[in-house]
Amino acid sequence: YIALEECLLLRANFHSLNLYGGQFTRSILSNARFDGTTNFLHFDSISSEDQMKKTPLLRFDFAKLDSASFARAVYRNASFDQASMISVDFHLFFCQHC
């Protein structure tokens, strides 16, 4: 788990990391790179539906994500409630249950 709530992280680079259980609520993440990130565990023996139920919510609620990049990011159970997302790059972004 990564808990970075209410943090100032300008130009942070999370490229290709697994953000399983990540909490970024009320953080300032302008120009951050979340390219190629995921937030779920990779278990072949668990069905997609069961894994979905067990994946904790990835939270970006009330975060400032202006000019951040989520290119090629793949998320399950993510929340961007009331986040500021001006000029965000969502090229090939996929989110299930967001």
Secondary structure, DSSP 8 states (H G I E B T S, - for coil): --B-TT-B-TT-B-TT-B-TT-B-TT-B-TT-B-TT-B-S---TTS-HHHHHHHS--EE-TT-B-TT-B-TT-EEESEE-TT-B-TT-B-TT-EEE--
